[in-house]
Amino acid sequence: MFNFSNLVQKAQQLIIEPTLSVAGPTSDRRPSKATLFRHQFRLPDSQSPLQEITAELTLSPHHSQRSASGEVGSPEKERTQGNHYVGKLHLSEQFLCFSTHGSSFISTASLSSSSSFTGQTHGAGPAGNGFTLPLCAIRRVERLHSQSYMFALAITTWNGSADGKRKNVAPSGQKLTIQLAGSRIQCERFCDGLKKGLRAGVKEIENLRSVVSECYSEYLLAEDEEKSEGGEQGKTAREHPDTGLGLVFKYPGNARKLRDATKIRLWREYLRENGRNATLIRQPTFHKLIRVGLPNRLRGEIWELTSGSFFLRLQNPKLYTETLARFSGRESLAIDEIEKDLNRSLPEYPGFQSEEGIGRLRRVLTAYSWTNEEVGYCQAMNIVVAALLIYMSESQAFFLLSVLCDRLLPGYYSTTMYGTLLDQKVFESLVEKTMPILWDHLQKHDVQLSVVSLPWFLSLYINSMPLIFAFRVLDVFFLEGPKVLFQIGLAILRINGEELLDATDDGTFISVLKSYFARLDESAHPKSENPKLRAVTRFQELMVVAFKEFAGITQNTISEQRAKHKDAVLANIENFTKRTSIRNLGPESKRLSPNDLGFLYDRFYAILYERQQRAEIMQQEADRKVKAAKAKAMEVMTGMGGNAVEKGRVGLGPSPTQMDYDGFREFLAGIAKWAVTDSPTSPPEASGEKAGHSYFGNSMRSRPPMSPWGTGPEPADHEFMRRLFRRWDTDMTNSLNLQNVVTGFAQVKGTKDIMSNISYFFELYDDDGDGRVDREGILRISEALLFLSRRGMGEYSPSHSTVDLQQGGSPERHSNRDEQFLSSISAFIRRCFEYADPDHPSNQHQPLSDTVENPDDNFAIGTDDEDDLIDLKSEPTTPVPQKPSSPKDHIKHPLSPIPSNTDPLSSTSTPTSPDPNLPARTEKAKAANKALDPNKPLYITLPTFRMVILADEILEQFFELGFSSSFRLADAPLPSSASSSSNLTTFANAGNKSATTGLGIGGSVGGANAGIVPPGKGLRGMLDNIVSDGMRVAAEVRRRMEEAQREMDREARHGREEEDEEDEGASGAKDADLLEGAETEDVEVERGSAPDLLGVGEGSGMGAGVEARRNRSASDASRKVVEFER
Amino acid sequence: MADSGATQPKPSSSVKLVLLGEAAVGKSSLVMRFVNNDFQENKEPTIGAAFLTQKCTLPSRTIKFEIWDTAGQERFASLAPMYYRNAQAALVVYDITKSSSLTKAQHWVAELQRQASPGIVIALVGNKADLANPEGESGEGGGEVEEDVDGVVAGNEEEGEEGSGDARKVPTKTAKAYADEEGLLFFETSAKTGMNVADVFTAIANAIPETSLKGPRGVGGQSSLREGQGDARVNLGRATAEGPKEGCAC
């Protein structure tokens, strides 16, 4: 009989199935087979399907009561009586499962993804008949020999005998017979697997004992058995297990009206025949008994079994108490939030007006918030848990809550509640599909369906319906899964359809439903002639409509709809989050434009997200390599159709908010070209497919093995970046959050005030905050200035790019500027040392006149930019005449490894012709020299620093504009596409053909810069920049012309330094023998402490790079000292 | 129903009003007081949002408030746009005994100013005024809390505590200054005692520009039952408790 109906069911499934999978989502959206398997049998995440085989389960009447020791009758005889079920038998690490609805996946499906859904529940839960046996609950497996079956196993369970107290009682172990249908090899393999599992299961028996002893079913049946045994053991041996607050404060509803006693009797019979708790077998009656509502005292246990939280508890029975103990006394935000709501969770239930009830609620919510800190606590959890606690113990509720959060209601209670929003969308689309007229009506009158439906889902109808009905919904929900919520919701709307169609505003809509819920216990057909029909309550009607009329709503439907709406919902949440967090960045952020803030936000989280993704993918790759053989699906529990790789996405809940130093480097590399490394360790990837905002593109997955920096340019690692990082890390967490970054940028970019920029820079290097920067600091500043300018200097660096260099030709004016900058920095160092304190007051005078000179020039130039623009055409080439470089120079400076590296300007400014100012200079230098003596500590103060900066027009410009504009935010796109660079180059070359040809610089510098991904620009922005650059360049060049002669004379000596500096910026190796003279040692000593100071300790090539650089600058310093002494 | 429909043929219009604010500041209680003139000590937290209506009769017109009462917990914030969409008025509620709640309220004000419909009337409401000592009002604590307002959370929670058993942490002055600066209506209320509750809604009703009022939605025949009862009950309560407040006969 049952066999037959099963066949019919199976046939039906086969017919229905194709239509379901027609509009299926893409295969990568499909949950994996392992996921489906776990969901189907409600197994913990540690389980995976190891073996499966077609089998027939035979249950003889009263099979559980038959004595295990008795001789088993012949299988043939057994076959003639009892129930037979054909289905699939599965084996996982710790479970043996059987279901007539077999699998929710075809057996050929791979572990990583299931190619098709089959079973009725689509992996939603244990529909069908069968069992989920923990292997430790199996006492014995015998192989029966028979003619008709190759393999028949007789399984004896620990049913009813797992309780240690009753060891002396003859076990009433239950016995099932399973015939395996498969080839001999298949059967052998299955049995081998089973044997292995059973052996491993032996050590779990203690867990089983302790868990089972807390089950009401044991108590219920023991009572029975003891009675029948003559009560010799006495009932005193047993305590009533904790079946929730209801035991003390009464269960909701009228027990008589709910026919609780009858239900208990029926369950007692069922459990006696079909095994209890761990060894329960699902037969059709089981499903029926659940549909009519569970009896109060058994409710908790059955919820636990059907939801699978029982198996979690079985794995770790002490987790709850241990968690509470471990975190006792600790505080958290979640706990504060929990406290707020404790007094307002089901306040109408007497148990929650008592300290006892509130205490339980507090402990369960708190314990869960510790085990899942990402979720913490969400309002509505209080209501759900309060409801659970009426029927279960704290520990049971704790595990059930985690099954709810992790599996049944994925993402519902997360910090963004994306699951809730997603399911609202799914629900709306189902309403639209199944009740188009009602849907149109709602749309027309702008009624928000989710206002009513959101609480239904979020609190599982508990505070929408009267409790007794909500619990009946839960009964089915735990068995059949999330689809039940949708079915009930749709049924509610369907039943009230007529009235709802009359409602034209939210208020009416809500009150219709409210009054419906209030009358759920009334007759659905009060006027019917038929007394039977009259007896049907509205709630019964609701159940019928939900499960009959909306039987087509399966887990598969839900999964598909979720997949369809997921992206839109997440994007919405992310928009909102972005808006909110930008707005809440505080007053500092107002100094940046909204566009810039948006850009920073995107960039910041994109980096964090991508870094996390990369880490995960690389981790996965590593894992794969490690256990390539044993393919264990790597999945993140995001529920059905969850997409592992998307974890960390902002919309999904708590995502990382802290950026470490490496992330910061990557972040900077995207917005400032100086932050891109000169020596990439991995070949730059030409792919520029990353478009502006689509940083959550699923393309992530299909990427080829990646460099640690993804597709972006590899960031540099420079002391300056570390300093910036430390400066911005105001909370001293060794990481930056968005607030830090925005505040940081606001300070750098938000001001156009040169003075504050100078102070800012100074403070960066004023390590101890005493307003002084020592010799070391001065050198570091100059290093930083070189570092920042080595790619040209922000806004007013012509043509904006180093791109040209790669192309083998550099515009003259570009290099020209760079050289000038080098010279400025060299002058900067010199002046710093000259004016450093302690100093001779007598020296103060002359230098001052020096410094006044240059600013004057600047101001004059600043005003006539416009006019100069006209001369643009002729100007760029003007420096060329200055080009003649004396070969002598190269000879004099053996330190420059590549002779061609010398550039026109530094060459011209380093003639060896006698300097008219030389005597004065030397005198001054001598004075300064004392200050330079490493044995005599010196420092500069902010005013000195300021003066020195202002003394140099180029540095002044750098601090006025260059530095802040070297960060390109919203108005300048990310450096991403290489294609736009060619435009730039073309233009630059077009204007400077003549200039570029004669110069060798391009080659050498380009060599150093190879691999830099140039900034991509819109055409518009490019033109704007070119025009403004042109203006500046013109002005600059003209001024330079005038100044050239004077400079030539005056700066004769320092030209050498310039070259040194330039080498440092552009080239690599330096001879160690430069480190000559007594000073070297001192410098070395100083350097010794540097790594600590910097916190380099990277252990990577980067750290070494910094070291080398420092080495060089140290040698420079010492060399300069030597020079001055001469 | 009786007083609005037949006897007073005043122009009637509906106004969508949304309540926003930190968890447990008393949003739902305010609404409950306004709609049912009732107060519950331990009210269940609002899940998602609740919807209620109440009429408010001004000398010149009747206004039917469609009140959207939202959940306060931070993570529910992303649901809020769903509810404040098209709202003409907003009550941003904070708890005068909790300075962090004013910060949160300020965030909401900023959100509304940027994202809600232009011209939305916003009222800043400091609830739980009954917990404040009437004399100790905005005395010593003034200065410190002022700073606190800009972003710092609950910095001086402890300080106010020892002063005269006054639970107030947010001085009226501070909140008022902020409200003035942002052009918000400002009230301190107590849902528990009913203090100022009706006034808030009346003030909002008065502040809604005539032009932005739309007619009542639909025929409105069905929406009667519950409201009608509410109206009658509140009317009685109001008459005795507060006397004839300007206009609002709800």
Contacts between the chains, C-beta under 8 A, distances in Angstrom:
chain1	res1	chain2	res2	distance
A	337	B	23	7.0
A	337	B	73	6.6
A	340	B	23	6.0
A	340	B	24	4.6
A	340	B	45	7.9
A	341	B	23	8.0
A	341	B	24	7.7
A	341	B	45	5.4
A	343	B	42	4.4
A	344	B	42	4.7
A	344	B	43	5.8
A	344	B	44	4.9
A	344	B	45	5.8
A	345	B	44	7.0
A	346	B	44	7.6
A	347	B	42	4.6
A	347	B	43	7.7
A	347	B	44	6.5
A	378	B	73	6.9
A	378	B	75	5.9
A	379	B	23	7.1
A	379	B	45	4.6
A	379	B	46	8.0
A	379	B	47	6.4
A	379	B	71	6.1
A	379	B	72	8.0
A	379	B	73	4.6
A	379	B	76	7.0
A	380	B	45	7.8
A	380	B	47	4.9
A	382	B	45	7.1
A	383	B	44	6.9
A	383	B	47	7.2
A	414	B	75	7.5
A	415	B	74	7.7
A	415	B	75	4.8
A	416	B	75	6.7
A	416	B	78	5.8
A	417	B	75	5.6
A	417	B	76	6.8
A	417	B	78	6.4
A	417	B	79	6.9
A	420	B	79	7.8
A	421	B	78	7.2
A	421	B	79	7.1
A	445	B	217	7.2
A	445	B	218	6.8
A	446	B	86	7.9
A	448	B	82	6.7
A	448	B	83	7.8
A	450	B	48	7.3
A	450	B	82	6.5
A	451	B	48	6.9
A	451	B	49	5.7
A	451	B	51	5.7
A	451	B	68	7.7
A	451	B	83	7.6
A	454	B	47	7.2
A	454	B	48	3.7
A	454	B	49	7.5
A	454	B	79	7.4
A	455	B	47	4.2
A	455	B	48	4.9
A	458	B	47	5.3
A	458	B	48	6.3
A	459	B	47	5.3
A	463	B	44	6.3
A	463	B	47	6.7
A	502	B	222	5.9
A	503	B	222	6.2
A	504	B	217	6.1
A	504	B	218	3.1
A	504	B	219	6.9
A	504	B	220	7.8
A	504	B	222	7.7
A	505	B	14	7.8
A	505	B	66	7.2
A	505	B	217	4.8
A	505	B	218	6.0
A	505	B	220	7.7
A	505	B	223	6.5
A	506	B	51	5.2
A	506	B	66	6.6
A	507	B	51	6.3
A	507	B	52	7.6
A	507	B	53	4.6
A	507	B	66	6.3
A	507	B	223	5.0
A	507	B	227	7.7
A	508	B	222	4.6
A	508	B	223	4.7
A	510	B	51	5.1
A	511	B	223	7.3
A	511	B	225	7.2
A	511	B	226	5.6
A	512	B	222	7.9
A	572	B	78	7.9
A	573	B	78	5.2
A	576	B	77	7.6
A	576	B	78	4.9
A	576	B	81	6.4
A	577	B	78	7.0
A	579	B	111	7.5
A	579	B	114	7.5
A	579	B	115	7.1
A	580	B	77	6.8
A	580	B	107	7.3
A	580	B	111	6.7
A	583	B	107	7.0
A	583	B	110	5.2
A	583	B	111	6.7
A	583	B	114	7.1
A	584	B	107	5.7
A	584	B	110	7.9
A	584	B	151	7.9
A	586	B	150	7.5
A	586	B	151	5.4
A	587	B	150	6.8
